[in-house]
Amino acid sequence: MISIGRLVLRQWRDSDREPFAALNADPETMRYFPRTFTREESDVQVDRFAAHIDALGYGLWAVEVDGVFAGFTGVCWAEGFAFSPALEIGWRFDKAFWGRGYATEAARAALSVGFLHAPEVVSFTAVLNEPSWRVMERLGMRRDGEFDHPRVPADSPLRRHVLYRTP
Ligand SMILES: CC(C)(COP(=O)(O)OP(=O)(O)OC[C@H]1O[C@@H](n2cnc3c(N)ncnc32)[C@H](O)[C@@H]1OP(=O)(O)O)[C@@H](O)C(=O)NCCC(=O)NCCS
């Protein structure tokens, strides 16, 4: 568990599953993903994130703001890309928590854990997902080109991704 001010990054709890599924089913929150996720798909993600934390001691943590589940951030091993294996930092927050700097603050803490396990951390998102790549830039990461995400359909405007690396 990591505690910084009003934020806590911690292992997932069963009580997170419902608000996380609601976030994943929200079309606005998921507008830069090919589609929203069902409750079952959301639960599979929770299981995967929790297992990564159990196995390695770090991963994509649930984030609480003032004791309320707000989303996730953390680092996990990305596979299946030209630049992988690579330690990737990522985030997804409920829209009620956007615009207050929480994602960047939580990610900064996650990044310091990431550096304990890898000399470099990467991040990537759809070119169109400006809110996400702006978090990368606030973290001081540098843009290192673009690539087509192999798991996004070829005709999707979300296929083109930007890759960022820590300096
Ligand atoms: C990506 C995402 C986490 C970014 O959220 P965000 O709220 O823009 O980012 P932060 O939490 O870092 O907040 C930064 C904003 O808060 C503002 N802010 C307000 N008070 C602040 C404070 N005290 N400290 C810092 N920033 C503050 C900043 O000015 C900035 O606003 P701006 O973008 O209008 O300049 C969010 O859009 C999200 O969860 N999207 C859906 C999931 C997603 O796309 N994930 C990424 C997939 S790759």
The ligand as a MOL file (V3000), in Angstrom:
LIG
                    3D

  0  0  0     0  0            999 V3000
M  V30 BEGIN CTAB
M  V30 COUNTS 48 50 0 0 0
M  V30 BEGIN ATOM
M  V30 1 C -6.4620 9.8300 -18.4370 0
M  V30 2 C -7.1090 10.4310 -17.1990 0
M  V30 3 C -6.7080 9.6520 -15.9630 0
M  V30 4 C -6.6200 11.8770 -17.0810 0
M  V30 5 O -7.3480 12.5270 -16.0570 0
M  V30 6 P -7.0960 14.0740 -15.7440 0
M  V30 7 O -8.0800 14.4580 -14.7240 0
M  V30 8 O -7.0450 14.8370 -17.0220 0
M  V30 9 O -5.6070 14.0940 -15.1520 0
M  V30 10 P -5.1350 14.5040 -13.6870 0
M  V30 11 O -5.8670 13.7500 -12.6640 0
M  V30 12 O -3.6680 14.4320 -13.7170 0
M  V30 13 O -5.6330 15.9960 -13.5620 0
M  V30 14 C -5.0420 17.0250 -14.3460 0
M  V30 15 C -6.0240 18.1510 -14.5120 0
M  V30 16 O -6.4500 18.5880 -13.2140 0
M  V30 17 C -6.2120 19.9930 -13.0950 0
M  V30 18 N -6.0080 20.2800 -11.6690 0
M  V30 19 C -6.9580 20.8720 -10.8920 0
M  V30 20 N -6.4980 20.9690 -9.6310 0
M  V30 21 C -5.2510 20.4430 -9.6120 0
M  V30 22 C -4.2790 20.2710 -8.5970 0
M  V30 23 N -4.5020 20.6500 -7.3310 0
M  V30 24 N -3.1080 19.6840 -8.9180 0
M  V30 25 C -2.8710 19.2870 -10.1800 0
M  V30 26 N -3.7640 19.4350 -11.1960 0
M  V30 27 C -4.9440 20.0080 -10.9040 0
M  V30 28 C -5.0440 20.2370 -14.0200 0
M  V30 29 O -4.9730 21.5770 -14.4160 0
M  V30 30 C -5.4200 19.3470 -15.1970 0
M  V30 31 O -6.4600 19.9390 -15.9410 0
M  V30 32 P -6.2940 20.2600 -17.5160 0
M  V30 33 O -6.0980 18.9310 -18.2040 0
M  V30 34 O -7.5740 20.9150 -17.8660 0
M  V30 35 O -5.0790 21.1210 -17.6270 0
M  V30 36 C -8.6670 10.4160 -17.3490 0
M  V30 37 O -9.0130 11.1990 -18.4660 0
M  V30 38 C -9.2330 9.0150 -17.5060 0
M  V30 39 O -9.3130 8.2380 -16.5580 0
M  V30 40 N -9.6920 8.6920 -18.7280 0
M  V30 41 C -10.3710 7.4300 -18.9980 0
M  V30 42 C -9.4510 6.2310 -19.0330 0
M  V30 43 C -8.3130 6.3810 -20.0030 0
M  V30 44 O -8.4720 6.8880 -21.1120 0
M  V30 45 N -7.1590 5.8940 -19.5490 0
M  V30 46 C -5.9540 5.9130 -20.3280 0
M  V30 47 C -5.9260 4.7910 -21.2810 0
M  V30 48 S -4.3260 4.6610 -22.0420 0
M  V30 END ATOM
M  V30 BEGIN BOND
M  V30 1 1 1 2
M  V30 2 1 2 3
M  V30 3 1 2 4
M  V30 4 1 2 36
M  V30 5 1 4 5
M  V30 6 1 5 6
M  V30 7 2 6 7
M  V30 8 1 6 8
M  V30 9 1 6 9
M  V30 10 1 9 10
M  V30 11 2 10 11
M  V30 12 1 10 12
M  V30 13 1 10 13
M  V30 14 1 13 14
M  V30 15 1 14 15
M  V30 16 1 15 16
M  V30 17 1 15 30
M  V30 18 1 16 17
M  V30 19 1 17 18
M  V30 20 1 17 28
M  V30 21 1 18 19
M  V30 22 1 18 27
M  V30 23 2 19 20
M  V30 24 1 20 21
M  V30 25 1 21 22
M  V30 26 2 21 27
M  V30 27 1 22 23
M  V30 28 2 22 24
M  V30 29 1 24 25
M  V30 30 2 25 26
M  V30 31 1 26 27
M  V30 32 1 28 29
M  V30 33 1 28 30
M  V30 34 1 30 31
M  V30 35 1 31 32
M  V30 36 2 32 33
M  V30 37 1 32 34
M  V30 38 1 32 35
M  V30 39 1 36 37
M  V30 40 1 36 38
M  V30 41 2 38 39
M  V30 42 1 38 40
M  V30 43 1 40 41
M  V30 44 1 41 42
M  V30 45 1 42 43
M  V30 46 2 43 44
M  V30 47 1 43 45
M  V30 48 1 45 46
M  V30 49 1 46 47
M  V30 50 1 47 48
M  V30 END BOND
M  V30 END CTAB
M  END
